[in-house]
Amino acid sequence: MKLNLKLSLALIAGSMMAVSCGGSGGSSESTSSSNTPPAPEPAKEISLEEKYKDDPIFIRGVELMKQNDCPSCHMIERKIVGPSYADVAAKYETTDENVEMLAGRVIAGNVGVWGEIPMPAHPALSKEDAEDMVRYVLLLKK
Protein backbone atom coordinates (compact mmCIF):
# COMPACT_ATOMS: atom_id res chain seq x y z
CA MET A 1 0.00 0.00 0.00
CA LYS A 2 2.79 2.37 0.89
CA LEU A 3 4.44 1.49 -2.41
CA ASN A 4 1.24 2.27 -4.38
CA LEU A 5 0.95 5.65 -2.63
CA LYS A 6 4.56 6.55 -3.37
CA LEU A 7 4.20 5.39 -6.96
CA SER A 8 0.97 7.37 -7.41
CA LEU A 9 2.55 10.52 -5.96
CA ALA A 10 5.59 10.07 -8.22
CA LEU A 11 3.34 9.72 -11.28
CA ILE A 12 1.35 12.81 -10.33
CA ALA A 13 4.51 14.82 -9.70
CA GLY A 14 6.00 13.67 -13.01
CA SER A 15 2.83 14.54 -14.87
CA MET A 16 2.74 17.99 -13.32
CA MET A 17 6.36 18.61 -14.30
CA ALA A 18 5.72 17.48 -17.85
CA VAL A 19 2.71 19.78 -18.21
CA SER A 20 4.42 22.79 -16.61
CA CYS A 21 7.56 22.34 -18.69
CA GLY A 22 5.78 22.20 -22.02
CA GLY A 23 4.71 18.62 -22.33
CA SER A 24 6.45 16.00 -24.39
CA GLY A 25 7.53 18.32 -27.21
CA GLY A 26 5.18 16.81 -29.76
CA SER A 27 3.13 19.98 -30.04
CA SER A 28 6.10 22.10 -31.15
CA GLU A 29 6.38 20.08 -34.33
CA SER A 30 2.83 20.87 -35.31
CA THR A 31 3.32 24.63 -34.84
CA SER A 32 6.60 24.72 -36.74
CA SER A 33 5.17 22.80 -39.69
CA SER A 34 2.24 25.17 -40.25
CA ASN A 35 1.86 26.79 -43.65
CA THR A 36 2.13 30.40 -42.47
CA PRO A 37 4.92 32.34 -44.14
CA PRO A 38 7.67 33.76 -41.94
CA ALA A 39 7.19 37.35 -40.79
CA PRO A 40 8.90 39.86 -43.10
CA GLU A 41 12.03 41.50 -41.78
CA PRO A 42 11.55 45.08 -40.63
CA ALA A 43 12.69 47.70 -43.10
CA LYS A 44 16.30 48.67 -42.51
CA GLU A 45 16.53 52.30 -41.46
CA ILE A 46 19.03 54.10 -43.65
CA SER A 47 20.99 57.14 -42.49
CA LEU A 48 20.67 60.45 -44.31
CA GLU A 49 24.35 60.24 -45.23
CA GLU A 50 23.81 56.87 -46.89
CA LYS A 51 20.59 58.03 -48.54
CA TYR A 52 22.16 61.07 -50.25
CA LYS A 53 25.79 59.96 -50.68
CA ASP A 54 25.63 60.17 -54.50
CA ASP A 55 23.69 63.44 -54.73
CA PRO A 56 25.84 66.32 -56.10
CA ILE A 57 24.20 68.81 -53.70
CA PHE A 58 25.09 66.54 -50.80
CA ILE A 59 28.69 66.07 -51.99
CA ARG A 60 29.22 69.83 -52.48
CA GLY A 61 27.57 70.61 -49.14
CA VAL A 62 29.72 68.14 -47.19
CA GLU A 63 32.82 69.62 -48.82
CA LEU A 64 31.84 73.19 -47.89
CA MET A 65 30.80 72.25 -44.36
CA LYS A 66 34.17 70.59 -43.72
CA GLN A 67 36.03 73.66 -45.04
CA ASN A 68 34.18 75.87 -42.55
CA ASP A 69 33.52 75.56 -38.83
CA CYS A 70 29.99 74.10 -39.18
CA PRO A 71 30.76 70.66 -37.62
CA SER A 72 31.77 72.44 -34.41
CA CYS A 73 28.11 73.20 -33.68
CA HIS A 74 26.01 71.06 -36.04
CA MET A 75 25.64 67.41 -37.02
CA ILE A 76 23.42 65.82 -39.63
CA GLU A 77 20.96 64.04 -37.35
CA ARG A 78 21.92 65.13 -33.82
CA LYS A 79 21.81 68.46 -32.00
CA ILE A 80 25.10 69.69 -30.53
CA VAL A 81 25.22 73.45 -29.89
CA GLY A 82 22.99 74.38 -32.78
CA PRO A 83 20.18 72.37 -34.36
CA SER A 84 20.87 69.31 -36.48
CA TYR A 85 20.76 69.80 -40.23
CA ALA A 86 17.78 67.41 -40.34
CA ASP A 87 15.88 69.63 -37.84
CA VAL A 88 16.55 72.72 -39.98
CA ALA A 89 15.42 70.84 -43.09
CA ALA A 90 12.22 69.80 -41.32
CA LYS A 91 11.45 73.40 -40.36
CA TYR A 92 12.00 75.06 -43.77
CA GLU A 93 10.70 74.20 -47.22
CA THR A 94 13.22 74.19 -50.06
CA THR A 95 12.30 77.44 -51.79
CA ASP A 96 14.49 80.14 -53.34
CA GLU A 97 13.27 82.58 -50.69
CA ASN A 98 14.24 80.26 -47.82
CA VAL A 99 17.60 79.48 -49.40
CA GLU A 100 18.38 83.19 -49.71
CA MET A 101 17.12 84.00 -46.21
CA LEU A 102 19.03 81.15 -44.53
CA ALA A 103 22.21 81.91 -46.51
CA GLY A 104 21.94 85.49 -45.23
CA ARG A 105 21.69 84.18 -41.66
CA VAL A 106 24.77 82.00 -42.19
CA ILE A 107 26.78 84.95 -43.45
CA ALA A 108 25.50 87.58 -40.98
CA GLY A 109 25.00 85.30 -37.98
CA ASN A 110 21.76 84.89 -36.10
CA VAL A 111 20.24 84.34 -32.67
CA GLY A 112 16.79 83.55 -31.32
CA VAL A 113 15.33 81.18 -33.90
CA TRP A 114 16.80 78.04 -32.30
CA GLY A 115 17.44 79.37 -28.82
CA GLU A 116 19.61 81.95 -27.14
CA ILE A 117 22.99 80.62 -28.29
CA PRO A 118 24.05 82.81 -31.23
CA MET A 119 25.30 81.43 -34.51
CA PRO A 120 28.45 83.40 -35.31
CA ALA A 121 28.72 85.39 -38.53
CA HIS A 122 30.69 84.00 -41.46
CA PRO A 123 31.45 87.19 -43.45
CA ALA A 124 34.25 85.58 -45.47
CA LEU A 125 31.80 83.06 -46.95
CA SER A 126 30.55 83.91 -50.45
CA LYS A 127 26.81 84.14 -51.05
CA GLU A 128 27.01 81.28 -53.58
CA ASP A 129 28.82 78.99 -51.14
CA ALA A 130 26.37 79.86 -48.35
CA GLU A 131 23.45 79.09 -50.66
CA ASP A 132 25.03 75.75 -51.65
CA MET A 133 25.44 74.93 -47.97
CA VAL A 134 21.80 75.81 -47.28
CA ARG A 135 20.61 73.68 -50.22
CA TYR A 136 22.62 70.81 -48.77
CA VAL A 137 21.00 71.27 -45.35
CA LEU A 138 17.50 71.50 -46.81
CA LEU A 139 18.13 68.31 -48.77
CA LEU A 140 18.42 66.38 -45.51
CA LYS A 141 14.74 65.93 -44.75
CA LYS A 142 14.00 62.71 -42.86
Salt bridges, closest charged atoms under 4 A:
GLU50 OE2 - LYS53 NZ 3.13
GLU63 OE2 - ARG60 NH1 3.26
ASP69 OD1 - HIS122 NE2 2.93
ASP129 OD1 - ARG60 NH2 2.80
GLU131 OE2 - LYS127 NZ 3.88
ASP132 OD2 - ARG60 NE 3.44
ASP132 OD1 - ARG135 NH1 3.57
